[in-house]
Amino acid sequence: MEQSRHKVNIIGHQNPDTDSICSAICYAWLKNQLGGATYEARRAGKLNRETAFVLKYFGMEPPRLCTDVSPQIKDIDIRRQPGIDPETSVRSAWNLMRDAEIDTLCTVNADNELLGLITVKDIANANMDLFDTGVLANAHTSYHNVLDTLEGEMICGDPEAAITTGRIFIGSSPEAMEGSIGAGDLVLVSNRYETQMCAVECGAGCIVVCCGAAVPKSILARAKEKGCSIITTPYDSYAAARLISTAAPVRHFMRRANLLKFSVNTPIEDARKVMASVRHRYFPILDEKGQYCGVVSRRNLLNLHRKQIILVDHNEPAQAVDGLDQAEILEIIDHHRIGSLETGGPVYFRNEPVGCTATIVWRMYGEQNITPPKPIAGLLLSAILSDTLLFRSPTSTPLDEAAAKALAAIAEVDIPAYAEQMFEAGADLTGRTAEDVFFSDFKVFSRGDVKFGVGQSSYMTPRSRAAAEALVGPYLPEALGQAGVPMVFFMFTDMQRQATDLMFCGKDAAEIVGEAFHTEVADGKAVLPGVVSRKKQLIPPLMAALQARAEEA
């Protein structure tokens, strides 16, 4: 039988931009063509409006959200123990536990929803309650369970009925039975005619004839008249007496309330803490639909399969999803500076000095002699246009422009006209909050003790840029607290003018900007002509100024 292929997530940075999303989708498509695993593109945050426009334009669905790659219950070997019907007899449950070598069984309904669980301890406690002679009636035990438990045959009565009244009684002799048997009692009798007839005449609801003894016709006739069921069993009176109470259904003894259960999405650390606080051995697991799918024990936590991921458009922990240190990184495809990311083993690391990760992905298509379909080509093109600011960014290279022209031919779009639509969609502020705009493309950068955050938005017209500045500027002090860094900067990039209005907040931020760009700072803003690239034109001078200050201190 062919085994299912393992899953690999391809994911970009937090606060994803168009390159981060589109490169993940397109690289996943390429990897799935090459085979070896199942690859899925994921996103680490909310889509910005530009990216949403791109996906809608080319008819592509957004990737599923993934903000944490810490191991979850789904990443361990879940024991796929089937659930049991709550009407299952205690004896059948015990036999199943013995054969499966498990001490906990979960009960489910027809829709596989968890109802309760029963353990070996629960069964032991039930069997040790020797004075509970009314257990079959109290549990409304079906005659099917009784017949199955005693390996019996019903020769009189309705096997579809259930026991609702009476006690379990051992009919040893007529003298001991008269005055003791009550209406509806289940009486275990031998092959003695007098004992059988006495039980029927005393109003027994059912008699169980042991040792496979024959039942005389006169007893059968009288039992029918009195509404008494008759069951024969090959077991002797001692064995039948020991077994009969185990015909009760497990629902009568199972635990229903306050069940300690986990979802397949429960983080391993959370599950480990819960398991350490109780003495249970097995815990039920529910799938994404809330249906029972198996059990886990503490031992299962030792056999952990870390999530396998491929990073695109970033290689710094500060920009990655949570739990990265607990995942297995297989590849990194990026065009940014090499950060401080460490891996547990060698990985495929492809970092090229081009303007966009999608350009690298496009080159990889060519290396495999694979031509992308129109929607994939459209996404790759959009990413390149976005990251290179329509080839105006200093990070743009001839490779980016050549890739874009080739992709535009496949996607059947006119680059200038399409780019204008895309950038205008991204600049639209209708219904947006300052927080939404600020964090839509926000990254944290660090080197040693130096740490700061930078957001960026690009605008096609001075009017749209000015509107964004008016919205986001007053929000910067609040953004500083939310970002959890000493300083934040925001680039309002005017693509037509090829300049950036840089706004900032944080201790000494104004002085640092002045030192980094040798410019005047007024009213919390610096105008930076020719600066359009965060990666190449903003981050290096800021890093140098901050580092110089640190060395002076």
Wavefront OBJ file of the C-alpha trace (Angstrom):
o trace
v 0.000 0.000 0.000
v 1.365 3.425 -0.945
v 2.040 5.612 2.068
v 0.662 9.148 2.157
v 3.262 11.790 1.365
v 4.456 14.001 4.164
v 3.402 17.639 4.320
v 5.723 20.635 3.894
v 4.550 24.215 4.484
v 6.043 27.027 2.410
v 5.686 30.309 4.251
v 6.842 33.908 4.052
v 7.378 36.531 6.728
v 4.961 38.125 9.181
v 2.845 40.996 7.826
v 3.248 39.474 4.365
v 3.629 41.569 1.225
v 2.812 40.527 -2.327
v 6.209 38.891 -2.888
v 5.936 36.864 0.322
v 2.499 35.492 -0.587
v 2.971 35.000 -4.307
v 6.412 33.412 -4.018
v 5.051 30.916 -1.478
v 2.147 29.963 -3.761
v 4.285 29.697 -6.888
v 7.111 27.789 -5.249
v 4.607 25.343 -3.750
v 3.142 24.805 -7.236
v 6.599 24.092 -8.650
v 7.568 21.736 -5.816
v 4.338 19.768 -6.207
v 5.112 19.280 -9.910
v 8.500 17.845 -8.953
v 7.009 15.493 -6.330
v 8.521 13.921 -3.228
v 6.112 15.482 -0.729
v 2.922 17.511 -0.502
v 3.719 21.222 -0.446
v 1.286 23.890 0.733
v 1.702 27.657 0.658
v 0.805 29.367 3.948
v 0.662 32.997 5.066
v 1.971 34.355 8.350
v -0.451 37.261 8.614
v -3.294 39.231 7.084
v -3.299 39.954 3.352
v -2.766 43.571 2.389
v -5.029 45.139 -0.209
v -2.492 44.971 -2.987
v -2.023 41.225 -2.527
v -5.775 40.664 -2.233
v -6.219 42.485 -5.556
v -3.541 40.337 -7.204
v -5.049 37.046 -6.026
v -8.541 38.074 -7.099
v -7.298 39.336 -10.478
v -5.753 35.954 -11.305
v -8.473 33.845 -9.637
v -6.288 32.357 -6.910
v -7.352 31.533 -3.343
v -5.377 33.070 -0.458
v -3.135 30.628 1.421
v -4.318 29.413 4.802
v -3.139 31.352 7.843
v -0.240 29.941 9.868
v 1.217 32.037 12.692
v 2.874 29.294 14.733
v 4.837 26.200 13.683
v 5.302 24.835 17.187
v 4.565 21.094 17.338
v 0.952 20.114 17.890
v -0.834 16.889 18.748
v -1.177 16.208 14.998
v 2.630 16.041 14.838
v 2.892 12.941 17.029
v 1.795 9.385 16.379
v -1.834 9.327 17.500
v -3.085 5.862 18.397
v -6.001 5.328 16.025
v -8.057 3.257 18.464
v -11.643 3.101 17.129
v -14.412 4.425 19.336
v -17.021 2.014 20.672
v -20.806 2.155 20.869
v -21.960 3.172 24.366
v -24.300 0.146 24.301
v -21.278 -2.186 24.151
v -21.252 -4.560 27.116
v -18.651 -4.213 29.825
v -17.420 -7.715 28.995
v -16.938 -6.862 25.298
v -15.110 -3.695 26.283
v -12.856 -5.651 28.610
v -12.086 -8.211 25.887
v -11.245 -5.392 23.471
v -8.922 -3.760 26.007
v -7.147 -7.051 26.545
v -6.736 -7.806 22.845
v -5.659 -4.250 21.935
v -3.469 -3.934 25.037
v -5.022 -0.626 26.012
v -6.639 0.416 29.279
v -8.928 3.169 27.976
v -11.716 3.089 25.392
v -13.714 6.040 24.109
v -17.433 5.883 23.374
v -18.836 7.694 20.342
v -22.180 8.235 18.647
v -23.086 7.533 15.029
v -21.370 10.780 13.950
v -18.150 9.771 15.723
v -18.612 12.491 18.355
v -17.017 11.768 21.708
v -19.546 10.803 24.401
v -17.321 9.523 27.182
v -14.600 7.077 28.083
v -14.212 3.974 30.181
v -11.033 2.606 31.733
v -9.912 -0.680 33.212
v -10.274 0.943 36.622
v -13.918 1.790 35.919
v -14.618 -1.825 34.949
v -12.801 -3.154 38.003
v -14.808 -0.887 40.298
v -18.053 -2.037 38.668
v -17.167 -5.728 39.082
v -16.165 -5.268 42.719
v -19.579 -3.845 43.620
v -20.920 -7.261 44.611
v -24.147 -5.938 46.146
v -25.364 -4.094 43.056
v -27.813 -6.789 42.009
v -29.972 -4.226 40.195
v -27.236 -3.157 37.809
v -28.820 -4.672 34.678
v -32.129 -2.916 35.247
v -30.550 0.356 36.332
v -28.456 0.361 33.146
v -31.450 -0.633 30.958
v -29.348 -3.497 29.611
v -30.433 -4.963 26.287
v -31.063 -8.678 26.025
v -28.630 -8.641 23.104
v -25.872 -7.828 25.600
v -26.993 -10.612 27.935
v -27.068 -13.161 25.100
v -23.662 -12.072 23.854
v -22.085 -12.119 27.322
v -23.475 -15.557 28.246
v -23.120 -16.950 24.708
v -26.759 -17.802 25.180
v -29.903 -18.399 23.156
v -33.302 -16.864 23.856
v -35.938 -19.549 23.465
v -38.754 -17.459 24.843
v -39.147 -13.673 24.765
v -38.055 -10.675 22.649
v -34.290 -10.370 22.103
v -34.798 -6.717 21.073
v -36.165 -5.813 24.511
v -34.216 -4.454 27.466
v -34.157 -5.213 31.179
v -35.763 -2.314 33.034
v -36.824 -3.827 36.369
v -35.701 -6.453 38.855
v -32.513 -7.818 40.367
v -30.105 -10.643 39.618
v -30.978 -13.685 41.731
v -29.423 -17.179 42.006
v -32.240 -19.740 42.107
v -30.757 -22.615 44.106
v -33.980 -24.300 45.289
v -37.737 -23.621 45.481
v -37.502 -23.320 49.268
v -34.916 -20.532 49.023
v -36.696 -18.793 46.165
v -40.230 -18.484 47.481
v -40.718 -15.108 49.090
v -37.368 -13.837 47.802
v -37.903 -13.475 44.071
v -39.582 -10.244 43.055
v -41.450 -9.276 39.928
v -39.122 -8.756 36.970
v -36.076 -10.414 38.571
v -33.538 -12.199 36.389
v -33.059 -15.641 37.931
v -30.199 -18.054 37.176
v -31.429 -21.637 37.517
v -30.168 -25.176 37.043
v -31.784 -28.015 35.095
v -34.211 -28.853 37.977
v -37.804 -28.652 36.836
v -39.062 -27.460 40.236
v -36.559 -24.594 40.356
v -37.398 -23.397 36.854
v -41.168 -23.544 37.453
v -40.850 -21.817 40.826
v -38.939 -18.915 39.268
v -41.610 -18.507 36.564
v -44.497 -18.695 39.073
v -42.819 -16.165 41.376
v -42.972 -13.542 38.602
v -39.396 -13.581 37.300
v -38.880 -11.361 34.259
v -36.311 -13.751 32.835
v -34.806 -17.079 33.789
v -31.340 -18.120 32.635
v -31.030 -21.891 32.396
v -27.387 -22.881 32.941
v -25.253 -25.785 31.665
v -27.170 -25.834 28.377
v -29.976 -27.776 30.041
v -33.165 -28.431 28.134
v -36.315 -26.535 29.074
v -39.490 -28.644 29.276
v -42.424 -27.637 27.090
v -44.586 -27.072 30.119
v -42.094 -24.517 31.460
v -42.018 -22.780 28.068
v -45.801 -22.651 27.928
v -46.103 -21.251 31.453
v -43.335 -18.705 30.811
v -45.206 -17.384 27.771
v -48.371 -17.056 29.841
v -46.537 -15.155 32.578
v -44.482 -12.968 30.176
v -41.223 -14.480 31.393
v -38.253 -14.647 28.989
v -36.067 -17.761 28.929
v -32.372 -17.849 28.001
v -30.172 -20.921 27.891
v -26.385 -20.699 28.362
v -23.608 -23.307 28.195
v -21.996 -21.797 31.336
v -22.576 -23.344 34.738
v -24.266 -21.379 37.514
v -20.997 -20.106 39.010
v -19.602 -18.810 35.688
v -22.945 -17.364 34.633
v -23.267 -15.558 37.960
v -19.800 -14.085 37.538
v -20.485 -12.958 33.978
v -24.064 -11.704 34.050
v -23.390 -8.254 35.527
v -20.781 -7.571 32.824
v -23.619 -7.539 30.273
v -24.397 -3.971 31.402
v -23.570 -1.350 28.769
v -20.452 0.762 29.240
v -22.530 3.967 29.116
v -23.696 3.121 32.657
v -20.131 3.305 33.984
v -18.326 5.623 31.572
v -17.100 9.079 32.465
v -19.005 11.844 30.724
v -18.220 15.103 32.506
v -14.969 17.083 32.619
v -13.227 14.814 30.144
v -9.589 15.733 29.556
v -9.355 15.746 25.777
v -7.198 17.469 23.179
v -7.628 18.726 19.654
v -5.190 17.731 16.914
v -4.263 21.433 16.935
v -3.441 21.559 20.653
v 0.208 22.615 21.173
v 2.378 19.831 22.546
v 3.564 22.014 25.437
v -0.029 22.634 26.552
v -0.824 18.921 26.354
v 2.327 18.029 28.280
v 1.353 20.341 31.150
v -2.132 18.850 31.392
v -0.829 15.281 31.279
v 1.635 16.017 34.071
v -1.169 17.212 36.347
v -3.288 14.029 36.247
v -2.751 10.284 36.484
v -4.687 9.288 33.383
v -2.781 7.226 30.893
v -4.669 7.873 27.646
v -6.371 11.049 26.438
v -8.985 11.333 23.645
v -8.102 13.361 20.531
v -10.585 15.292 18.373
v -9.908 16.200 14.749
v -10.508 19.584 13.070
v -14.222 18.764 12.783
v -14.493 17.973 16.482
v -14.834 14.244 15.850
v -13.027 11.549 17.812
v -9.977 10.215 15.978
v -7.839 8.378 18.553
v -5.946 8.636 21.816
v -2.487 9.676 22.978
v -0.395 8.932 26.021
v 2.698 10.529 27.536
v 4.824 8.030 25.624
v 3.473 9.361 22.311
v 4.911 12.793 23.100
v 8.394 11.329 22.881
v 7.933 10.434 19.217
v 7.539 13.951 17.888
v 7.614 14.777 14.170
v 8.623 18.412 13.833
v 6.814 20.486 11.216
v 8.767 20.752 7.981
v 8.833 24.196 6.424
v 10.424 26.176 3.607
v 11.023 29.878 4.188
v 10.590 32.330 1.329
v 11.347 36.065 1.208
v 13.020 36.188 4.650
v 15.675 34.508 6.732
v 15.496 36.336 10.069
v 13.830 34.868 13.176
v 12.273 38.234 14.097
v 10.264 38.169 10.842
v 9.312 34.500 10.985
v 6.298 32.742 12.456
v 6.353 31.704 16.098
v 7.876 28.351 17.014
v 10.465 28.431 14.235
v 13.103 26.983 16.567
v 10.903 23.896 17.038
v 10.376 23.280 13.315
v 12.594 21.636 10.709
v 13.644 24.131 8.049
v 14.256 22.363 4.734
v 14.956 25.297 2.424
v 15.314 29.085 2.380
v 14.664 31.067 -0.811
v 15.389 34.759 -0.300
v 16.840 37.982 -1.712
v 17.491 39.884 1.543
v 20.599 40.189 3.655
v 21.556 37.060 5.566
v 20.366 37.409 9.146
v 20.952 35.491 12.358
v 18.824 32.440 11.601
v 20.316 29.125 12.756
v 19.236 25.680 11.571
v 19.643 22.282 13.163
v 21.309 20.838 10.064
v 22.315 21.716 6.512
v 19.541 23.201 4.369
v 19.141 24.289 0.759
v 19.758 28.042 1.006
v 19.325 30.087 -2.177
v 19.978 33.798 -1.749
v 20.463 35.991 -4.819
v 21.005 39.777 -5.116
v 17.871 40.461 -7.136
v 14.916 42.715 -6.475
v 12.371 40.020 -5.657
v 12.144 36.449 -4.401
v 9.733 35.676 -7.238
v 12.554 36.338 -9.707
v 14.527 33.519 -8.082
v 11.481 31.238 -8.196
v 10.993 32.040 -11.889
v 14.625 31.091 -12.554
v 14.019 27.787 -10.773
v 11.078 27.105 -13.120
v 13.466 27.570 -16.025
v 16.057 25.261 -14.474
v 13.400 22.541 -14.343
v 12.112 23.302 -17.880
v 8.648 23.981 -16.497
v 6.416 26.755 -17.852
v 3.946 28.079 -15.261
v 0.253 28.354 -16.126
v -1.241 31.813 -16.641
v -2.372 32.422 -13.009
v 0.994 31.372 -11.576
v 2.824 33.551 -14.095
v 0.558 36.430 -13.085
v 1.416 36.021 -9.413
v 5.150 35.911 -10.119
v 4.859 39.028 -12.270
v 2.869 40.862 -9.584
v 5.457 40.067 -6.937
v 8.279 41.422 -9.106
v 6.394 44.626 -9.944
v 5.568 45.144 -6.282
v 9.012 44.522 -4.836
v 10.893 46.466 -7.509
v 8.365 49.321 -7.516
v 7.899 48.830 -11.247
v 11.703 48.568 -11.715
v 12.261 51.953 -10.042
v 13.769 50.491 -6.867
v 17.586 50.438 -6.604
v 17.276 46.763 -5.735
v 15.811 46.053 -9.175
v 18.121 44.243 -11.563
v 18.040 43.369 -15.287
v 17.125 39.848 -14.207
v 13.949 41.162 -12.546
v 12.943 43.159 -15.605
v 13.621 40.268 -17.982
v 11.636 37.911 -15.770
v 8.713 40.338 -15.600
v 8.559 40.723 -19.396
v 8.599 36.948 -19.919
v 5.927 36.425 -17.268
v 3.730 39.230 -18.630
v 3.671 37.421 -21.987
v 2.496 34.214 -20.322
v -0.017 36.017 -18.093
v -1.233 38.129 -21.049
v -1.126 41.480 -19.239
v 0.230 44.915 -20.099
v 2.803 45.776 -17.445
v 2.256 49.577 -17.083
v -1.555 49.358 -17.073
v -1.666 46.379 -14.722
v 0.939 47.849 -12.351
v -1.068 51.065 -12.003
v -4.195 49.079 -11.058
v -2.237 46.987 -8.566
v -0.543 49.921 -6.827
v -3.759 51.937 -6.667
v -5.520 48.968 -5.041
v -2.780 48.780 -2.439
v -2.945 52.526 -1.721
v -6.734 52.596 -1.268
v -7.436 53.709 2.326
v -11.216 53.239 2.205
v -12.329 51.664 5.481
v -8.769 51.097 6.686
v -7.409 51.970 10.125
v -4.027 53.433 10.960
v -3.050 50.150 12.589
v -3.985 48.212 9.450
v -1.891 50.468 7.219
v 1.087 50.568 9.594
v 1.386 46.815 10.116
v 0.415 45.725 6.582
v 4.114 45.608 5.586
v 6.056 45.888 8.830
v 9.336 44.164 9.618
v 11.566 44.059 12.689
v 15.325 44.288 12.179
v 18.056 43.522 14.692
v 21.811 43.213 14.979
v 23.312 42.617 18.387
v 21.503 44.882 20.845
v 20.176 47.096 18.046
v 16.497 46.489 17.275
v 13.866 48.535 15.432
v 10.851 48.145 13.168
v 10.159 49.565 9.719
v 6.886 49.705 7.802
v 6.425 50.808 4.219
v 3.663 51.710 1.793
v 4.042 52.843 -1.811
v 1.810 55.418 -3.500
v 1.254 56.437 -7.114
v -0.004 59.973 -6.361
v 0.955 62.713 -3.879
v -2.685 62.897 -2.789
v -2.849 59.237 -1.736
v 0.513 59.526 0.029
v -0.565 62.636 1.943
v -3.799 60.927 3.022
v -1.807 57.985 4.373
v 0.560 60.268 6.278
v -2.390 62.038 7.883
v -3.857 58.707 8.955
v -0.717 56.913 10.162
v 1.352 59.790 11.593
v -0.669 60.317 14.810
v -0.732 56.555 15.355
v 3.063 56.095 15.586
v 3.350 56.407 19.425
v 0.742 53.685 19.823
v 2.420 51.573 17.147
v 5.683 51.828 19.071
v 4.069 50.130 22.068
v 2.370 47.453 19.993
v 5.520 46.585 18.063
v 7.529 46.109 21.274
v 10.701 47.722 19.881
v 12.559 50.898 20.966
v 11.976 52.691 17.655
v 9.623 52.460 14.690
v 9.934 54.046 11.249
v 7.418 54.247 8.425
v 8.256 54.883 4.774
v 5.630 56.719 2.708
v 7.162 56.082 -0.707
v 6.114 58.224 -3.665
v 6.795 56.101 -6.747
v 6.331 58.912 -9.250
v 8.595 61.309 -7.361
v 11.071 58.557 -6.428
v 11.280 59.763 -2.835
v 10.190 58.774 0.641
v 8.674 60.746 3.481
v 10.039 58.994 6.566
v 8.087 59.293 9.816
v 9.298 57.819 13.100
v 8.799 57.481 16.826
v 11.019 56.431 19.725
v 13.854 57.736 21.873
v 16.523 59.523 19.802
v 14.781 58.454 16.569
v 14.929 61.964 15.099
v 18.637 62.319 15.844
v 19.385 58.892 14.377
v 17.549 59.712 11.155
v 19.464 62.981 10.879
v 22.788 61.205 11.404
v 21.956 58.337 9.065
v 20.806 60.461 6.120
v 22.517 63.798 6.854
v 19.242 65.606 6.518
v 17.051 68.035 8.432
v 14.240 66.550 10.482
v 11.107 68.638 11.079
v 7.753 67.826 12.704
v 8.638 64.137 13.082
v 9.347 63.680 9.400
v 12.331 63.550 7.078
v 12.129 63.855 3.295
v 14.520 61.427 1.620
v 14.915 62.065 -2.138
v 15.870 59.005 -4.148
v 15.138 56.606 -1.270
v 12.527 54.003 -2.242
v 14.010 50.704 -1.040
v 13.715 49.674 2.572
v 16.190 46.844 2.200
v 18.927 48.628 0.275
v 18.555 52.336 1.005
v 17.001 52.658 4.450
v 18.131 49.754 6.630
v 21.921 49.989 6.035
v 22.231 53.697 6.988
v 20.003 53.224 10.029
v 22.018 50.199 11.129
v 25.278 52.121 10.695
v 24.037 55.108 12.699
v 22.715 52.929 15.509
v 25.899 50.869 15.617
v 28.028 54.027 15.780
v 25.984 55.284 18.711
v 26.337 51.957 20.497
v 30.119 52.019 20.059
v 30.340 55.588 21.365
v 28.324 54.641 24.434
l 1 2 3 4 5 6 7 8 9 10 11 12 13 14 15 16 17 18 19 20 21 22 23 24 25 26 27 28 29 30 31 32 33 34 35 36 37 38 39 40 41 42 43 44 45 46 47 48 49 50 51 52 53 54 55 56 57 58 59 60 61 62 63 64 65 66 67 68 69 70 71 72 73 74 75 76 77 78 79 80 81 82 83 84 85 86 87 88 89 90 91 92 93 94 95 96 97 98 99 100 101 102 103 104 105 106 107 108 109 110 111 112 113 114 115 116 117 118 119 120 121 122 123 124 125 126 127 128 129 130 131 132 133 134 135 136 137 138 139 140 141 142 143 144 145 146 147 148 149 150 151 152 153 154 155 156 157 158 159 160 161 162 163 164 165 166 167 168 169 170 171 172 173 174 175 176 177 178 179 180 181 182 183 184 185 186 187 188 189 190 191 192 193 194 195 196 197 198 199 200 201 202 203 204 205 206 207 208 209 210 211 212 213 214 215 216 217 218 219 220 221 222 223 224 225 226 227 228 229 230 231 232 233 234 235 236 237 238 239 240 241 242 243 244 245 246 247 248 249 250 251 252 253 254 255 256 257 258 259 260 261 262 263 264 265 266 267 268 269 270 271 272 273 274 275 276 277 278 279 280 281 282 283 284 285 286 287 288 289 290 291 292 293 294 295 296 297 298 299 300 301 302 303 304 305 306 307 308 309 310 311 312 313 314 315 316 317 318 319 320 321 322 323 324 325 326 327 328 329 330 331 332 333 334 335 336 337 338 339 340 341 342 343 344 345 346 347 348 349 350 351 352 353 354 355 356 357 358 359 360 361 362 363 364 365 366 367 368 369 370 371 372 373 374 375 376 377 378 379 380 381 382 383 384 385 386 387 388 389 390 391 392 393 394 395 396 397 398 399 400 401 402 403 404 405 406 407 408 409 410 411 412 413 414 415 416 417 418 419 420 421 422 423 424 425 426 427 428 429 430 431 432 433 434 435 436 437 438 439 440 441 442 443 444 445 446 447 448 449 450 451 452 453 454 455 456 457 458 459 460 461 462 463 464 465 466 467 468 469 470 471 472 473 474 475 476 477 478 479 480 481 482 483 484 485 486 487 488 489 490 491 492 493 494 495 496 497 498 499 500 501 502 503 504 505 506 507 508 509 510 511 512 513 514 515 516 517 518 519 520 521 522 523 524 525 526 527 528 529 530 531 532 533 534 535 536 537 538 539 540 541 542 543 544 545 546 547 548 549 550 551 552 553
